[in-house]
Amino acid sequence: MSSSSTTRHTPHQGQPYPGSGRQRTPGAYRLVRTAPAPLVPPQLDAAQREVVDHTGGPLLVLAGPGTGKTTTLVESVAARMERGADPERLLVLTFSRKAAVELRDRMATRLGGRRPPQATTFHSYCYALIRAHQDAELFAEPLRLLSGPEQDLAVRELLAGQIDLEKAGLGSVGWPDELRACLTTRGFADEVRAVLARSRELGLGPDALARFAERVGRPDWKAAAGFLAEYLDVLDLQGVLDYTELVHRAVLLAGSVTLPAYDAVYVDEYQDTDPAQVRLLHALTGGGRRRVVAFGDPDQSIYAFRGADVNGILDFPAAFGGNDVRVLRTSRRAGADLLGATRLLTQRMPLTRLPSDKVRAHRELTAARDGGRAEAYTYPTASAEAENIADLLRRAHLEDGVPWQDMAVLTRAASSLPSLRRALTSAGVPVETDAADTPLRHEPAVAPLLLALRAVAKPGGAPTAPVAADPATADRAEPEPSPDPTAAEPAPVPSPDPVVAEPVPSSDPVVAEPVPSSDPVAADPAPSPDLVVVEPAPSRDPVVGMRSAGAERVGTTTHGAAPSAHRLDPAPDGPAAEQDPALDAADADATDPARPAEAPAPPVWLSVETALELLASPLAGVDPADLRRLGRALRDEERAGGNKVPPPSDVLLARALAEPERLVAHDPSYARGARRLGDLLRETRTLLAAGGTAEEALWLLWNGTPWPGRLERAALRGGPAGRNADRDLDAVCALFETAARAEERVGGRGVLNFLEELDAQDIAADTLTRRHTRPDAVRLMTAHRSKGLEWRFVVVAGVQEGLWPDLRRRGSLLEADRIGRDGLAEPLTPGALLAEERRLFYVAATRARDRLVVTAVKAPAEDGDQPSRFLTELGVEPKDVPGRPRRPLAVSALVAELRATTVDPDASPALREAAAHRLASLAALTDEEGQALVPAAHPDRWWGLFEPTRSTVPLRDRDQPVSLSPSALENLATTCSLQWFLGREVKAAAPATAAQGFGNVVHVLADEVASGRTPADLDVLMARLDSVWDALAFDAPWKSAQEKAHARVALERFLQWHVMDRGGRTPAASEHGFDVTLEAGEYEVRIRGSMDRVETDEHGRAYVVDFKTGKAAPTRDEVAHHPQLAVYQLAVREGALDEVFDGHRPEPGGAELVQLRQAAPKKEGGDALPKVQAQEPLEGEWVGDLLATAAGRVLDERFTPTTGQHCANCAFRASCSAQPEGRQIVE
């Protein structure tokens, strides 16, 4: 509803409208258009008056940019109606829906309360003509029009099917052998589309095209004729038409039916007609016997790639039997100086077949006002060009007062838009990109809906409603497999509203409140803690994934060691420290019961990456902090259930999203969004399994979240966020429209097919509703899109030689442009291509009213980018700008410069004082509500002026022993205490890596062999490894294969080492957990951890073995004072192994590192054995001193960084004051 309408409530319920037999709905509202304000007719110049007063036969009006073409057309219609013309016998045709709407509005305003004539597009008129004469019995449903992306996809699918048909002996299209390899390429499909369109524009059917191809000796065109026949059969079968076929059939129909007798037909932008539209116009005007007035400009013919033929306007006098050509000579858009610059471009354009005096008058326009200027700049790089464009726009807005919406940046190619948009946005310039340049799937609001739809549409088990779980069978239940949820979809109900080419009123976007989902009945119980996976059985449950169907009870370990069961999972989240990839987790809780058997993995239908993206999307609205809290809570839940080495948080989040009942017990403050989305995904999978359509699934996903409500509220509030919300709502509505069209066009093809079709669309589809555009933003678009628009300030960017002009010949394989009206046409010459490129540059340059800036890159190197020849054709000398702007013209940059000046030692005291005064003035500025306008100018907002905050809660209780693990001692006492604090206490370490998972798996297998639960057989170990290897997240398949080969070598070395004689030593325990408290100087230290392996010799001495799977090994001297090994020996001396040795305290015999990834020296066995690095029994008190140092640092909270080789792989460099990237900006 326009702003000129009012709403009146009906006075009496049940009373019919005046003059109407219908009963009003009780409580309904009636929309009453406000009477238009009186309109003063515009003042026309002499040339315009000649056109308005014309009453003779056909008339061609040459109208250059800004000459008042549309005004003249509207006044011509108004004058004819004032002379008594019937609006039913007048027709106005134009080329774009936007132009048609603008013409209708302007004519309605100009005519006051009188009914205006029909103003429509060529395609809309053709559609109405065909519908009016359609056989009602054969075509009960209206014809549907294929959008551009839909036609592109249809051609590609048919071409791809040609190969299968030929293999089956059913092929009827004989493509030449040299073209068969091209059939499935998108470039070839584009060329085939061009041949089909060109043929229909010229009125050639399959048979006529085949005869033409034979006559000129083109077997590729003959094959295209056969393809055209198949293509048309498919269109008829589906009841659809593409736009070219629509016009062709309307032309055929116009020759066999009685058309309305129009007294006059007005055509706008006549230079954009194609041959079929000219034939239609010829039929509408009785071959020119009726009055036809065509407005156009051959110098603005830029749509040849769409089939437009500039010859149409050049041949107008001959085609319609009249030589009357009038010229609009006055430009009301550009000032005199700017008009003079753009007029120079037309002097290089070739003369046309129109009368030469008329063409010269058309190109030698006179300006209605003075002023205007044209400028040209070159820059050394593309980034410098973009930053300087942003500076030009900001200065024009702030210094010259040009509104944002009255500025535009135009480019030759759409590929240049993203980088320009990023540069302008980062510089604080509000930017609006034409939505028509963006395929639907790339719209930000559409992406999460498509991602969710793709996830729920994947096969992988039927969704089931949550039910109460039986603790005895919860982890062993395997539901029956279900069919693909998208395989059987019912045929859609045809839409009662036909899709037509005319604009239709758009309803409000869908913003219904979400429907709350039902709570699950019960959560899954915790698995039994005393099971161990022996061999994972294949599961059909897509959610359970790697759960095992079989398990066995674990017995006790050798020498009475505590029973332990182990899971083959990736390592937990934590620092990627190589010292002990598996030990960290074991150290954390060595006294916990055995690990559970369950090995959770992401569900088949929901990958980890997809789950995380959905959780961060507006569908869930979970912020990163809540996501981390939820991930930690899920890992804590796993540990509480007995799993000492839980999977990474990402895996658990994906599993919880697929099984939302797992989130019932978690705090809603951080789990609500994830649980709501999980319930919604399950409900949508159920819908698809029952045969739901893509449109229904998308609606459920959209309507089941608070997202629509948030967008609606943002749109109503207005402002920048409201404009973004408007665009998002438009995009979502377009998605629903596309889903409905796909369902109606092809029936129940399934959701996956719909997604595949949408992914295959490379171009944006046209829509019946106009997309919302920001009213206060700079328009960024291609030159082709700018036709018919104007701004006060225009920047034409990227005018590079080789790009503009682009002299590459289009369609050089099938050469559609050589299919001529009178035979084989000559190919386009470079001169013709240059003329079209110059016309496009002319269109871009003439969009400016006051100021035109043309920019290009001029690289210093001779082989670098160089400016286009067009840059010098404006009559202004390009200025070389050496670099970027000194600083952006923005408040933040001003504050930064003033602050820098106040502390600049080279600045004079007066200058520093002046900068301080200006900062104080900026800080004092407030709005009407007292809010600071420039808060960054106030010292209270400056970083680094306050003292660092200190926690009032001590890290450790001084009255309790300090708990440490052997693996943490080296990190804390000798390597870097800050790294220990950030990784262990803050828990800021990166998620678990594949390298940690590698070590964890090898450690667990070594434990199973040592404890006797798994035989010392390489094939058995590799089978166990295969069962969990895919759960490790490697960057690439080749990396996974490489690491798996390394794991095999490590296991081979372990087995050789395990069975060899090592001085009579035998295993005593494996993965032995211990917890001892001892005195270390003035501190009590509690050592908790786990020993990979304990052995004893014939003298009863104890040896501790620690397996390593890293790529680096310590030196001999480092092993002698290795803190972790030393703590193990100290723990043995303090009673950590008393229970293993039947209550006796063994004498420490030493400790050793077994490097499974590294081969032993040749004299010690070579590649077949691992490298063993032994530490002799402890001597002295250096270990106790190390523990005292570590405990003192923890209690005193002295965590200072220490640099060294370990810094190269540290995950906390950005938070470390010893590293350049970690230092504060005020240092």
PyMOL commands that set and color helices and strands:
alter all, ss='L'
color gray80, all
select helices_A, chain A and resi 46-52+69-82+87-89+97-110+122-132+148-167+177-180+186-201+206-216+219-238+243-254+270-272+275-284+298-300+304-306+311-314+316-320+336-346+356-363+382-398+404-406+414-426+435-437+440-442+446-457+558-560+583-588+608-616+624-640+649-658+660-663+668-689+694-703+707-717+719-746+751-759+816-818+830-845+869-872+891-902+909-924+935-937+939-941+966-975+977-985+994-1011+1018-1029+1037-1059+1116-1120+1123-1133+1162-1164+1166-1168+1182-1196+1205-1209+1213-1215+1220-1222
alter helices_A, ss='H'
color red, helices_A
select strands_A, chain A and resi 5-9+29-33+59-63+90-94+118-121+144-145+240-241+264-267+291-296+325-328+330-331+366-367+373-379+407-411+431-433+531-533+551-553+778-782+791-796+848-857+879-880+962-964+1066-1080+1083-1096+1102-1108+1148-1159+1170-1175
alter strands_A, ss='S'
color yellow, strands_A
deselect
rebuild
show_as cartoon
